[in-house]
Each structure stands twice: as structure tokens, then as C-alpha cells.
Amino acid sequence: MTKVVAVQALPNQRVRVTLSDGRIGTFDVAPYLRSEFFRELLNESYFMQVSIFFNGIGWPHGQDLSPDTIEAELAVGE
């Protein structure tokens, strides 16, 4: 199972992610912001609080994305 081993917030609701298999890329969170559950991530200072959460990524109030979702949509090399 691929895991997120590092995450860094970037501008425009994107994150730089490093996976356990060595791939590094950019994941665009913006499409998820249409959901009320993720709407709080529009606040830039809150978005910057992203961290590793259960092998994926998450934020303090419970918003999270699984490693499978991130792996499927990761733009490697960006």
C-alpha cells in the first residue's frame, strides 16, 4: 500500500506530496472544495495546516483525503 510520507501546502489549494514509493508530485485539492465538507479549506491559513493523516493527508477539523485518492490524481513531477 502506498502511503504519503511528506506533504507541503502550496498556493491555489494544491499540495506537494511525497509517496512511500518515492514519487513526488502535486495534488490539486480545488475540485473537492465544491463539497461543504471541504469548504473550510478555502481559508488559506487553515489550508496551510495540512499534515499526514492515516497514511493520507488531513486537516485539524477532520477533512482528509486517502492515499489511494492522492495516488490516483497525483501530477508527478509538477
Biopython code that builds the backbone (N, CA, C, O; Angstrom):
import numpy as np
from Bio.PDB.StructureBuilder import StructureBuilder

atoms = [
    (1, "MET", "N", (0.835, -1.182, 0.000)),
    (1, "MET", "CA", (0.000, 0.000, 0.000)),
    (1, "MET", "C", (0.884, 1.252, 0.000)),
    (1, "MET", "O", (1.798, 1.379, 0.814)),
    (2, "THR", "N", (0.601, 2.149, -0.905)),
    (2, "THR", "CA", (1.330, 3.411, -0.976)),
    (2, "THR", "C", (0.845, 4.339, 0.134)),
    (2, "THR", "O", (-0.350, 4.418, 0.419)),
    (3, "LYS", "N", (1.788, 5.034, 0.749)),
    (3, "LYS", "CA", (1.476, 5.967, 1.840)),
    (3, "LYS", "C", (2.046, 7.336, 1.506)),
    (3, "LYS", "O", (3.020, 7.448, 0.762)),
    (4, "VAL", "N", (1.441, 8.365, 2.056)),
    (4, "VAL", "CA", (2.007, 9.707, 1.984)),
    (4, "VAL", "C", (3.040, 9.802, 3.097)),
    (4, "VAL", "O", (2.739, 9.525, 4.258)),
    (5, "VAL", "N", (4.263, 10.195, 2.738)),
    (5, "VAL", "CA", (5.318, 10.314, 3.747)),
    (5, "VAL", "C", (5.718, 11.766, 3.998)),
    (5, "VAL", "O", (6.417, 12.058, 4.969)),
    (6, "ALA", "N", (5.273, 12.688, 3.121)),
    (6, "ALA", "CA", (5.525, 14.120, 3.330)),
    (6, "ALA", "C", (4.474, 14.903, 2.561)),
    (6, "ALA", "O", (4.040, 14.497, 1.483)),
    (7, "VAL", "N", (4.073, 16.030, 3.132)),
    (7, "VAL", "CA", (3.105, 16.907, 2.473)),
    (7, "VAL", "C", (3.444, 18.352, 2.803)),
    (7, "VAL", "O", (3.842, 18.674, 3.923)),
    (8, "GLN", "N", (3.277, 19.216, 1.805)),
    (8, "GLN", "CA", (3.532, 20.643, 1.974)),
    (8, "GLN", "C", (2.443, 21.404, 1.234)),
    (8, "GLN", "O", (2.182, 21.129, 0.063)),
    (9, "ALA", "N", (1.804, 22.356, 1.905)),
    (9, "ALA", "CA", (0.790, 23.183, 1.274)),
    (9, "ALA", "C", (1.424, 24.123, 0.256)),
    (9, "ALA", "O", (2.506, 24.664, 0.481)),
    (10, "LEU", "N", (0.734, 24.307, -0.866)),
    (10, "LEU", "CA", (1.153, 25.219, -1.931)),
    (10, "LEU", "C", (0.030, 26.209, -2.191)),
    (10, "LEU", "O", (-1.082, 26.010, -1.701)),
    (11, "PRO", "N", (0.286, 27.267, -2.946)),
    (11, "PRO", "CA", (-0.793, 28.199, -3.296)),
    (11, "PRO", "C", (-1.874, 27.519, -4.144)),
    (11, "PRO", "O", (-1.658, 26.454, -4.723)),
    (12, "ASN", "N", (-3.034, 28.164, -4.197)),
    (12, "ASN", "CA", (-4.142, 27.746, -5.059)),
    (12, "ASN", "C", (-4.687, 26.365, -4.725)),
    (12, "ASN", "O", (-4.992, 25.582, -5.625)),
    (13, "GLN", "N", (-4.810, 26.067, -3.452)),
    (13, "GLN", "CA", (-5.380, 24.814, -2.959)),
    (13, "GLN", "C", (-4.701, 23.563, -3.542)),
    (13, "GLN", "O", (-5.367, 22.600, -3.923)),
    (14, "ARG", "N", (-3.402, 23.602, -3.600)),
    (14, "ARG", "CA", (-2.624, 22.450, -4.048)),
    (14, "ARG", "C", (-1.662, 22.047, -2.935)),
    (14, "ARG", "O", (-1.320, 22.854, -2.070)),
    (15, "VAL", "N", (-1.234, 20.798, -2.969)),
    (15, "VAL", "CA", (-0.238, 20.313, -2.021)),
    (15, "VAL", "C", (0.838, 19.536, -2.769)),
    (15, "VAL", "O", (0.555, 18.852, -3.753)),
    (16, "ARG", "N", (2.064, 19.648, -2.296)),
    (16, "ARG", "CA", (3.178, 18.834, -2.805)),
    (16, "ARG", "C", (3.234, 17.612, -1.918)),
    (16, "ARG", "O", (3.283, 17.729, -0.693)),
    (17, "VAL", "N", (3.226, 16.437, -2.530)),
    (17, "VAL", "CA", (3.141, 15.183, -1.797)),
    (17, "VAL", "C", (4.309, 14.274, -2.188)),
    (17, "VAL", "O", (4.672, 14.175, -3.361)),
    (18, "THR", "N", (4.883, 13.619, -1.191)),
    (18, "THR", "CA", (5.868, 12.566, -1.426)),
    (18, "THR", "C", (5.236, 11.257, -0.969)),
    (18, "THR", "O", (4.750, 11.142, 0.156)),
    (19, "LEU", "N", (5.254, 10.260, -1.878)),
    (19, "LEU", "CA", (4.692, 8.948, -1.567)),
    (19, "LEU", "C", (5.795, 7.988, -1.134)),
    (19, "LEU", "O", (6.974, 8.209, -1.410)),
    (20, "SER", "N", (5.399, 6.937, -0.463)),
    (20, "SER", "CA", (6.359, 5.970, 0.072)),
    (20, "SER", "C", (7.159, 5.251, -1.013)),
    (20, "SER", "O", (8.214, 4.687, -0.724)),
    (21, "ASP", "N", (6.676, 5.261, -2.257)),
    (21, "ASP", "CA", (7.421, 4.627, -3.347)),
    (21, "ASP", "C", (8.397, 5.591, -4.018)),
    (21, "ASP", "O", (9.032, 5.249, -5.015)),
    (22, "GLY", "N", (8.511, 6.811, -3.455)),
    (22, "GLY", "CA", (9.468, 7.791, -3.963)),
    (22, "GLY", "C", (8.902, 8.813, -4.932)),
    (22, "GLY", "O", (9.575, 9.791, -5.256)),
    (23, "ARG", "N", (7.682, 8.607, -5.398)),
    (23, "ARG", "CA", (7.091, 9.592, -6.304)),
    (23, "ARG", "C", (6.792, 10.886, -5.555)),
    (23, "ARG", "O", (6.344, 10.881, -4.409)),
    (24, "ILE", "N", (7.055, 11.991, -6.242)),
    (24, "ILE", "CA", (6.775, 13.323, -5.698)),
    (24, "ILE", "C", (5.953, 14.060, -6.737)),
    (24, "ILE", "O", (6.266, 14.025, -7.927)),
    (25, "GLY", "N", (4.910, 14.721, -6.289)),
    (25, "GLY", "CA", (4.089, 15.452, -7.239)),
    (25, "GLY", "C", (3.146, 16.409, -6.546)),
    (25, "GLY", "O", (3.203, 16.612, -5.333)),
    (26, "THR", "N", (2.274, 16.993, -7.359)),
    (26, "THR", "CA", (1.311, 17.978, -6.881)),
    (26, "THR", "C", (-0.091, 17.384, -6.951)),
    (26, "THR", "O", (-0.471, 16.760, -7.942)),
    (27, "PHE", "N", (-0.840, 17.587, -5.892)),
    (27, "PHE", "CA", (-2.233, 17.146, -5.834)),
    (27, "PHE", "C", (-3.105, 18.388, -5.717)),
    (27, "PHE", "O", (-2.885, 19.231, -4.847)),
    (28, "ASP", "N", (-4.086, 18.497, -6.592)),
    (28, "ASP", "CA", (-4.990, 19.645, -6.623)),
    (28, "ASP", "C", (-6.210, 19.346, -5.759)),
    (28, "ASP", "O", (-7.016, 18.476, -6.091)),
    (29, "VAL", "N", (-6.342, 20.058, -4.667)),
    (29, "VAL", "CA", (-7.462, 19.868, -3.747)),
    (29, "VAL", "C", (-8.691, 20.656, -4.213)),
    (29, "VAL", "O", (-9.802, 20.368, -3.767)),
    (30, "ALA", "N", (-8.519, 21.636, -5.092)),
    (30, "ALA", "CA", (-9.600, 22.536, -5.506)),
    (30, "ALA", "C", (-10.880, 21.826, -5.936)),
    (30, "ALA", "O", (-11.955, 22.283, -5.548)),
    (31, "PRO", "N", (-10.843, 20.744, -6.706)),
    (31, "PRO", "CA", (-12.100, 20.097, -7.096)),
    (31, "PRO", "C", (-12.935, 19.596, -5.914)),
    (31, "PRO", "O", (-14.153, 19.467, -6.033)),
    (32, "TYR", "N", (-12.308, 19.319, -4.799)),
    (32, "TYR", "CA", (-13.017, 18.828, -3.626)),
    (32, "TYR", "C", (-13.711, 19.948, -2.850)),
    (32, "TYR", "O", (-14.566, 19.683, -2.005)),
    (33, "LEU", "N", (-13.346, 21.187, -3.136)),
    (33, "LEU", "CA", (-13.883, 22.315, -2.376)),
    (33, "LEU", "C", (-15.334, 22.612, -2.708)),
    (33, "LEU", "O", (-15.959, 23.445, -2.052)),
    (34, "ARG", "N", (-15.876, 21.949, -3.711)),
    (34, "ARG", "CA", (-17.311, 22.093, -4.029)),
    (34, "ARG", "C", (-18.173, 21.471, -2.934)),
    (34, "ARG", "O", (-19.327, 21.855, -2.744)),
    (35, "SER", "N", (-17.606, 20.522, -2.227)),
    (35, "SER", "CA", (-18.319, 19.846, -1.146)),
    (35, "SER", "C", (-18.280, 20.707, 0.119)),
    (35, "SER", "O", (-17.245, 21.280, 0.459)),
    (36, "GLU", "N", (-19.398, 20.789, 0.798)),
    (36, "GLU", "CA", (-19.474, 21.553, 2.045)),
    (36, "GLU", "C", (-18.445, 21.048, 3.064)),
    (36, "GLU", "O", (-17.902, 21.834, 3.839)),
    (37, "PHE", "N", (-18.181, 19.748, 3.061)),
    (37, "PHE", "CA", (-17.228, 19.145, 3.995)),
    (37, "PHE", "C", (-15.840, 19.756, 3.867)),
    (37, "PHE", "O", (-15.140, 19.908, 4.869)),
    (38, "PHE", "N", (-15.429, 20.107, 2.653)),
    (38, "PHE", "CA", (-14.093, 20.644, 2.409)),
    (38, "PHE", "C", (-14.057, 22.170, 2.301)),
    (38, "PHE", "O", (-12.978, 22.742, 2.149)),
    (39, "ARG", "N", (-15.188, 22.829, 2.376)),
    (39, "ARG", "CA", (-15.280, 24.272, 2.135)),
    (39, "ARG", "C", (-14.347, 25.086, 3.027)),
    (39, "ARG", "O", (-13.844, 26.124, 2.600)),
    (40, "GLU", "N", (-14.111, 24.640, 4.242)),
    (40, "GLU", "CA", (-13.231, 25.368, 5.167)),
    (40, "GLU", "C", (-11.807, 25.504, 4.612)),
    (40, "GLU", "O", (-11.064, 26.396, 5.021)),
    (41, "LEU", "N", (-11.432, 24.626, 3.690)),
    (41, "LEU", "CA", (-10.087, 24.675, 3.114)),
    (41, "LEU", "C", (-9.884, 25.892, 2.218)),
    (41, "LEU", "O", (-8.760, 26.166, 1.796)),
    (42, "LEU", "N", (-10.952, 26.622, 1.924)),
    (42, "LEU", "CA", (-10.812, 27.875, 1.175)),
    (42, "LEU", "C", (-10.076, 28.935, 1.989)),
    (42, "LEU", "O", (-9.506, 29.870, 1.426)),
    (43, "ASN", "N", (-10.088, 28.791, 3.303)),
    (43, "ASN", "CA", (-9.351, 29.687, 4.183)),
    (43, "ASN", "C", (-7.872, 29.307, 4.086)),
    (43, "ASN", "O", (-7.472, 28.234, 4.540)),
    (44, "GLU", "N", (-7.070, 30.183, 3.497)),
    (44, "GLU", "CA", (-5.667, 29.866, 3.218)),
    (44, "GLU", "C", (-4.879, 29.495, 4.471)),
    (44, "GLU", "O", (-4.091, 28.550, 4.448)),
    (45, "SER", "N", (-5.083, 30.226, 5.560)),
    (45, "SER", "CA", (-4.319, 29.909, 6.770)),
    (45, "SER", "C", (-4.706, 28.542, 7.324)),
    (45, "SER", "O", (-3.862, 27.844, 7.887)),
    (46, "TYR", "N", (-5.953, 28.157, 7.174)),
    (46, "TYR", "CA", (-6.377, 26.824, 7.598)),
    (46, "TYR", "C", (-5.821, 25.763, 6.644)),
    (46, "TYR", "O", (-5.343, 24.719, 7.086)),
    (47, "PHE", "N", (-5.884, 26.028, 5.348)),
    (47, "PHE", "CA", (-5.366, 25.087, 4.354)),
    (47, "PHE", "C", (-3.898, 24.755, 4.617)),
    (47, "PHE", "O", (-3.468, 23.618, 4.423)),
    (48, "MET", "N", (-3.134, 25.752, 5.058)),
    (48, "MET", "CA", (-1.702, 25.580, 5.307)),
    (48, "MET", "C", (-1.415, 24.603, 6.457)),
    (48, "MET", "O", (-0.269, 24.190, 6.637)),
    (49, "GLN", "N", (-2.424, 24.235, 7.222)),
    (49, "GLN", "CA", (-2.250, 23.328, 8.362)),
    (49, "GLN", "C", (-2.308, 21.849, 7.960)),
    (49, "GLN", "O", (-2.400, 20.980, 8.827)),
    (50, "VAL", "N", (-2.257, 21.562, 6.677)),
    (50, "VAL", "CA", (-2.303, 20.175, 6.195)),
    (50, "VAL", "C", (-1.175, 19.353, 6.822)),
    (50, "VAL", "O", (-0.077, 19.862, 7.048)),
    (51, "SER", "N", (-1.457, 18.088, 7.097)),
    (51, "SER", "CA", (-0.451, 17.190, 7.647)),
    (51, "SER", "C", (-0.779, 15.756, 7.201)),
    (51, "SER", "O", (-1.819, 15.502, 6.594)),
    (52, "ILE", "N", (0.118, 14.847, 7.513)),
    (52, "ILE", "CA", (-0.138, 13.440, 7.227)),
    (52, "ILE", "C", (-1.192, 12.940, 8.205)),
    (52, "ILE", "O", (-1.131, 13.210, 9.405)),
    (53, "PHE", "N", (-2.162, 12.201, 7.663)),
    (53, "PHE", "CA", (-3.264, 11.704, 8.473)),
    (53, "PHE", "C", (-3.629, 10.310, 7.977)),
    (53, "PHE", "O", (-4.110, 10.167, 6.853)),
    (54, "PHE", "N", (-3.411, 9.279, 8.794)),
    (54, "PHE", "CA", (-3.714, 7.882, 8.430)),
    (54, "PHE", "C", (-3.204, 7.520, 7.043)),
    (54, "PHE", "O", (-3.956, 7.001, 6.218)),
    (55, "ASN", "N", (-1.947, 7.789, 6.786)),
    (55, "ASN", "CA", (-1.258, 7.475, 5.524)),
    (55, "ASN", "C", (-1.688, 8.351, 4.350)),
    (55, "ASN", "O", (-1.139, 8.214, 3.257)),
    (56, "GLY", "N", (-2.648, 9.240, 4.545)),
    (56, "GLY", "CA", (-3.074, 10.210, 3.541)),
    (56, "GLY", "C", (-2.760, 11.596, 4.063)),
    (56, "GLY", "O", (-1.748, 11.805, 4.733)),
    (57, "ILE", "N", (-3.641, 12.552, 3.751)),
    (57, "ILE", "CA", (-3.459, 13.902, 4.270)),
    (57, "ILE", "C", (-4.747, 14.356, 4.955)),
    (57, "ILE", "O", (-5.834, 13.866, 4.651)),
    (58, "GLY", "N", (-4.602, 15.302, 5.885)),
    (58, "GLY", "CA", (-5.774, 15.781, 6.602)),
    (58, "GLY", "C", (-5.535, 17.133, 7.234)),
    (58, "GLY", "O", (-4.422, 17.659, 7.246)),
    (59, "TRP", "N", (-6.630, 17.682, 7.763)),
    (59, "TRP", "CA", (-6.624, 18.990, 8.414)),
    (59, "TRP", "C", (-7.226, 18.846, 9.805)),
    (59, "TRP", "O", (-7.899, 17.854, 10.085)),
    (60, "PRO", "N", (-6.995, 19.820, 10.678)),
    (60, "PRO", "CA", (-7.390, 19.694, 12.084)),
    (60, "PRO", "C", (-8.870, 19.422, 12.345)),
    (60, "PRO", "O", (-9.194, 18.795, 13.354)),
    (61, "HIS", "N", (-9.776, 19.865, 11.483)),
    (61, "HIS", "CA", (-11.199, 19.688, 11.744)),
    (61, "HIS", "C", (-11.778, 18.450, 11.066)),
    (61, "HIS", "O", (-12.997, 18.322, 10.950)),
    (62, "GLY", "N", (-10.915, 17.537, 10.619)),
    (62, "GLY", "CA", (-11.384, 16.246, 10.130)),
    (62, "GLY", "C", (-11.441, 16.050, 8.632)),
    (62, "GLY", "O", (-11.707, 14.938, 8.177)),
    (63, "GLN", "N", (-11.202, 17.084, 7.848)),
    (63, "GLN", "CA", (-11.176, 16.892, 6.404)),
    (63, "GLN", "C", (-9.954, 16.046, 6.067)),
    (63, "GLN", "O", (-8.858, 16.313, 6.560)),
    (64, "ASP", "N", (-10.137, 15.034, 5.235)),
    (64, "ASP", "CA", (-8.997, 14.196, 4.886)),
    (64, "ASP", "C", (-9.180, 13.581, 3.506)),
    (64, "ASP", "O", (-10.294, 13.475, 2.993)),
    (65, "LEU", "N", (-8.064, 13.181, 2.926)),
    (65, "LEU", "CA", (-8.029, 12.511, 1.635)),
    (65, "LEU", "C", (-7.153, 11.280, 1.766)),
    (65, "LEU", "O", (-6.062, 11.335, 2.333)),
    (66, "SER", "N", (-7.638, 10.179, 1.241)),
    (66, "SER", "CA", (-6.933, 8.908, 1.384)),
    (66, "SER", "C", (-5.706, 8.840, 0.475)),
    (66, "SER", "O", (-5.616, 9.571, -0.511)),
    (67, "PRO", "N", (-4.773, 7.967, 0.809)),
    (67, "PRO", "CA", (-3.601, 7.810, -0.056)),
    (67, "PRO", "C", (-3.989, 7.288, -1.442)),
    (67, "PRO", "O", (-3.333, 7.622, -2.428)),
    (68, "ASP", "N", (-5.038, 6.478, -1.530)),
    (68, "ASP", "CA", (-5.485, 5.967, -2.833)),
    (68, "ASP", "C", (-5.970, 7.099, -3.735)),
    (68, "ASP", "O", (-5.655, 7.129, -4.924)),
    (69, "THR", "N", (-6.734, 8.024, -3.169)),
    (69, "THR", "CA", (-7.219, 9.177, -3.939)),
    (69, "THR", "C", (-6.055, 10.025, -4.400)),
    (69, "THR", "O", (-5.999, 10.437, -5.559)),
    (70, "ILE", "N", (-5.139, 10.285, -3.510)),
    (70, "ILE", "CA", (-3.974, 11.115, -3.849)),
    (70, "ILE", "C", (-3.139, 10.438, -4.928)),
    (70, "ILE", "O", (-2.730, 11.089, -5.890)),
    (71, "GLU", "N", (-2.885, 9.163, -4.784)),
    (71, "GLU", "CA", (-2.085, 8.443, -5.770)),
    (71, "GLU", "C", (-2.753, 8.464, -7.147)),
    (71, "GLU", "O", (-2.069, 8.620, -8.158)),
    (72, "ALA", "N", (-4.059, 8.310, -7.200)),
    (72, "ALA", "CA", (-4.776, 8.253, -8.476)),
    (72, "ALA", "C", (-4.750, 9.586, -9.213)),
    (72, "ALA", "O", (-4.786, 9.611, -10.444)),
    (73, "GLU", "N", (-4.687, 10.685, -8.484)),
    (73, "GLU", "CA", (-4.773, 12.006, -9.109)),
    (73, "GLU", "C", (-3.505, 12.832, -8.986)),
    (73, "GLU", "O", (-3.517, 14.026, -9.285)),
    (74, "LEU", "N", (-2.420, 12.226, -8.555)),
    (74, "LEU", "CA", (-1.162, 12.948, -8.354)),
    (74, "LEU", "C", (-0.529, 13.318, -9.692)),
    (74, "LEU", "O", (-0.344, 12.459, -10.555)),
    (75, "ALA", "N", (-0.198, 14.591, -9.862)),
    (75, "ALA", "CA", (0.535, 15.059, -11.046)),
    (75, "ALA", "C", (2.020, 14.943, -10.719)),
    (75, "ALA", "O", (2.602, 15.859, -10.138)),
    (76, "VAL", "N", (2.631, 13.829, -11.089)),
    (76, "VAL", "CA", (4.023, 13.545, -10.744)),
    (76, "VAL", "C", (4.948, 14.487, -11.493)),
    (76, "VAL", "O", (4.781, 14.733, -12.688)),
    (77, "GLY", "N", (5.929, 15.011, -10.766)),
    (77, "GLY", "CA", (6.934, 15.886, -11.370)),
    (77, "GLY", "C", (6.538, 17.339, -11.431)),
    (77, "GLY", "O", (7.336, 18.176, -11.853)),
    (78, "GLU", "N", (5.333, 17.662, -11.022)),
    (78, "GLU", "CA", (4.922, 19.074, -11.038)),
    (78, "GLU", "C", (5.241, 19.734, -9.724)),
    (78, "GLU", "O", (4.970, 20.921, -9.547)),
]
sb = StructureBuilder()
sb.init_structure("model")
sb.init_model(0)
sb.init_chain("A")
sb.init_seg("    ")
for serial, (resi, resn, name, xyz) in enumerate(atoms, 1):
    if name == "N":
        sb.init_residue(resn, " ", resi, " ")
    sb.init_atom(name, np.array(xyz, "f"), 0.0, 1.0, " ", f" {name:<3s}", serial, name[0])
structure = sb.get_structure()
